Amino acid sequence: MKRIIRLTEGELVKLIKRVINEGEIDEIDIEGTYLEKPNTDYYRKKHLDDTFVKDYGNVFKDEPITRSEPYGLKFINKGKNLYDVKFPPNFGIRHFPSRVNFEDGGLYGNEHYGLEIPAMKKTNRGIIKNVDEILNDWGVVIETEGEPRNRIHFIGGLPSILMGTGLGYLIYQEFIKYLGWGSSTSNVSAESQRIWTKLIKDPDFYSFYIDGETSSRIFAIYKGTDKDIVKIVDDNYNDVNFIKFDKDLLNDYPELIKYKKNWCIYKLKKLWKKL
């Protein structure tokens, strides 16, 4: 026998206000999503004795919390949505500088004595290379599945000697700026999970989250893109239980409020089931 629940007009108003107020957020609420608990021990489990993070720390640690200018990275389309990542000529010396000021030049050789040069390390093959040579020889490649989702895959990642410096985050950030927007789903690696947890709070981007029947997705849209931002949301509004926006996105594009009512209906149904 079904229960009959009677609510006064005042109680119904309070219930609706509660649902609406829960949707007023400054940033995406990731509680209960696949981004809620990133693997914070990811780098602690790695051997860091001869890596750049030991000497330089997280070089790009401010990227997720500040507005930034382009770094000069270029993305060369190889076809089938595969892109080679090319770094500017001064990248190594700008972000990983080293000055040879000891008597015999050490790893660097006497010919570099007194000069500021890109930092060098021995590779796992025992070959001495600077940052730019390591990146160019590795061949950094990144992929998107294409529009409308632009889901991103970081194929092969980075050389382990550069992990922990924030360079992976920088590449994601610059690639999303290049594309205009990007996305991730619940089927991600621990490192991608860490990066996306930061991306959705980065002031360079708007973000929105879709909970769906078959998958959940998180999106980052570059605030400086010339793409139609409302159309990006419209084109990805499918397989949706509910959708949530960060506050900046709703403030700058209030027409997206049309989707918020669906979130309210979803929450009302869940609350109703609990009564």
C-alpha positions in Angstrom: 0.0 0.0 0.0 1.4 3.4 -1.1 1.9 6.1 1.5 0.1 9.4 1.0 2.3 12.3 2.0 0.6 15.6 2.6 2.7 18.8 2.6 1.4 22.2 3.5 2.1 25.0 1.0 4.8 26.4 3.4 6.5 23.0 3.7 6.5 22.6 -0.1 8.1 26.0 -0.6 10.8 25.2 1.9 11.5 21.9 0.2 11.8 23.6 -3.2 14.0 26.4 -1.8 16.3 23.8 -0.2 16.8 22.1 -3.6 17.5 25.4 -5.4 19.9 26.6 -2.7 21.9 23.4 -2.9 22.5 24.2 -6.6 24.1 27.6 -5.8 27.8 26.8 -5.8 31.0 28.7 -6.5 32.7 25.7 -8.1 31.7 22.2 -9.2 30.8 20.1 -6.2 32.7 16.9 -6.8 31.4 15.0 -3.7 30.5 11.5 -4.6 32.0 11.7 -8.1 35.1 10.0 -9.5 37.1 13.1 -8.8 36.4 13.2 -5.1 39.4 11.4 -3.9 42.5 11.8 -6.1 45.4 9.6 -5.4 47.6 12.0 -3.3 50.3 9.4 -2.8 50.9 9.1 -6.6 54.4 10.6 -6.5 55.4 9.5 -3.0 55.6 5.9 -4.3 58.1 6.9 -7.0 61.9 7.0 -6.7 62.7 10.7 -6.9 66.5 10.7 -6.3 67.5 11.8 -9.8 64.5 13.7 -11.1 63.8 17.4 -11.7 61.2 17.6 -9.0 63.8 16.9 -6.4 65.9 20.0 -7.5 63.1 22.3 -8.7 59.9 21.2 -7.0 56.6 21.7 -8.6 57.7 24.4 -11.2 54.2 25.1 -12.4 52.3 24.8 -9.1 50.6 28.2 -9.5 48.9 27.3 -12.8 45.7 25.9 -11.3 45.1 29.0 -9.1 46.1 31.9 -11.3 45.2 33.4 -14.7 48.2 32.8 -17.0 49.5 33.9 -20.4 50.3 31.4 -23.1 53.6 29.5 -22.7 54.3 29.2 -26.4 53.5 25.5 -26.7 52.4 24.4 -30.1 50.2 21.5 -31.1 50.9 19.9 -34.5 48.0 17.8 -35.8 49.3 14.5 -37.0 45.8 13.4 -38.2 43.1 11.4 -36.5 43.1 14.0 -33.6 46.6 13.1 -32.6 48.9 16.1 -31.7 52.6 16.4 -31.2 53.4 18.8 -28.4 56.2 21.2 -29.4 58.0 23.4 -26.8 59.5 26.8 -27.6 63.3 27.0 -27.9 63.8 28.8 -24.6 61.5 26.5 -22.6 64.2 24.6 -20.7 66.4 27.5 -19.7 63.3 29.6 -18.8 61.7 27.1 -16.4 64.6 24.8 -15.4 67.7 27.1 -15.4 71.1 25.9 -14.2 74.4 27.8 -13.9 77.7 25.9 -14.2 79.9 27.4 -11.5 82.0 24.6 -10.2 85.6 23.8 -11.2 85.4 20.9 -13.6 81.9 21.5 -15.0 80.6 18.2 -13.6 77.9 16.7 -15.8 77.9 19.8 -18.0 81.5 19.8 -19.2 84.0 22.6 -19.0 82.7 24.2 -22.2 79.6 25.4 -20.2 81.5 26.9 -17.3 79.9 30.1 -16.0 77.0 29.9 -18.4 73.3 29.7 -17.6 72.0 26.7 -19.4 68.9 24.4 -19.3 69.3 21.9 -16.4 70.7 18.5 -17.3 70.2 15.0 -16.0 71.4 11.5 -16.8 68.7 9.5 -18.5 67.9 5.9 -17.6 70.4 4.9 -20.3 73.2 7.0 -18.7 73.1 9.7 -21.4 73.4 13.3 -20.3 70.7 15.5 -21.8 69.1 18.9 -21.0 65.4 19.4 -20.5 64.7 20.4 -24.1 66.6 17.4 -25.5 64.7 15.1 -23.1 61.3 16.4 -24.2 62.1 16.5 -27.9 63.6 12.9 -27.8 60.6 11.6 -25.9 58.1 13.0 -28.3 55.2 14.2 -26.2 51.8 13.3 -27.8 48.3 14.2 -26.8 45.0 13.1 -28.3 41.4 14.3 -28.4 38.4 12.1 -29.4 37.0 15.1 -31.2 33.9 17.2 -31.0 31.5 17.6 -29.3 33.1 16.2 -26.1 36.8 16.7 -26.9 37.7 14.0 -24.4 41.5 14.2 -23.9 44.1 11.4 -23.7 47.7 12.0 -22.7 49.3 9.2 -24.7 52.6 8.0 -23.2 52.6 10.8 -20.6 55.9 12.4 -19.7 59.4 11.0 -19.1 59.5 9.9 -15.4 62.4 12.2 -14.8 60.0 15.2 -15.3 57.1 13.9 -13.3 56.0 15.9 -10.3 57.1 19.3 -11.8 53.5 20.3 -12.9 54.4 20.0 -16.6 51.6 17.5 -17.2 49.1 20.0 -15.9 50.6 22.7 -18.0 50.2 20.6 -21.2 46.6 19.8 -20.4 45.9 23.4 -19.7 47.5 24.7 -22.9 45.9 22.0 -25.0 42.4 22.8 -23.7 43.1 26.5 -24.5 44.1 25.5 -28.0 40.9 23.4 -28.5 38.6 25.8 -26.7 37.3 23.1 -24.3 38.1 19.5 -23.2 36.5 16.8 -21.1 37.2 13.7 -19.0 35.0 10.7 -18.0 35.1 8.4 -15.0 37.5 6.0 -16.8 40.7 8.0 -16.1 44.1 7.3 -14.7 45.2 8.4 -11.2 47.3 11.2 -12.8 44.4 12.4 -15.0 42.2 12.4 -12.0 44.6 14.7 -10.1 44.9 17.0 -13.1 41.1 17.4 -13.6 40.5 18.0 -9.9 42.6 21.1 -10.3 41.4 22.1 -13.8 37.8 22.6 -12.7 39.0 25.2 -10.1 41.5 26.9 -12.5 40.4 30.6 -13.0 41.3 30.3 -16.7 38.3 27.9 -17.2 34.6 27.5 -16.8 33.5 24.1 -15.8 30.4 21.9 -15.7 29.6 18.4 -14.7 27.1 15.9 -16.2 25.9 12.8 -14.3 24.5 10.4 -16.8 23.1 6.9 -16.9 26.0 5.4 -18.8 28.8 7.7 -17.8 29.7 10.9 -15.9 31.7 13.7 -17.5 33.5 16.8 -16.4 34.2 19.7 -18.9 36.6 22.6 -18.8 36.0 25.5 -21.2 38.7 28.2 -21.8 37.2 31.6 -20.8 39.2 33.2 -23.7 37.8 30.9 -26.4 36.1 32.3 -29.5 33.9 29.2 -29.6 30.2 29.4 -28.8 30.1 28.4 -25.2 26.4 27.9 -24.9 26.5 25.6 -28.0 29.3 23.6 -26.3 26.9 22.9 -23.4 23.9 22.3 -25.7 25.9 19.8 -27.9 26.9 17.8 -24.8 23.5 17.8 -23.1 22.7 14.1 -23.6 22.5 11.0 -21.3 21.8 13.4 -18.4 20.5 12.7 -14.9 21.5 16.2 -13.9 24.0 18.9 -14.8 25.9 21.3 -12.5 27.7 24.5 -13.5 30.3 26.6 -11.7 29.1 30.0 -10.6 31.1 32.0 -13.2 29.6 30.0 -16.1 26.0 30.7 -14.9 26.8 34.3 -14.2 28.3 35.0 -17.6 25.8 32.8 -19.5 22.5 33.0 -17.6 20.6 31.4 -20.5 22.1 28.1 -19.2 19.7 28.3 -16.3 17.3 26.4 -18.5 19.2 23.3 -17.6 19.2 24.0 -13.9 15.5 23.3 -13.6 16.2 19.7 -14.7 18.7 19.4 -11.9 16.1 20.7 -9.4 13.6 18.1 -10.6 16.1 15.4 -10.3 16.9 16.4 -6.7 13.2 16.7 -5.8 12.6 13.2 -7.0 15.5 11.9 -4.9 14.2 13.8 -1.8 10.7 12.6 -2.4 11.8 9.0 -2.4 13.4 9.6 1.1 10.1 10.9 2.5 
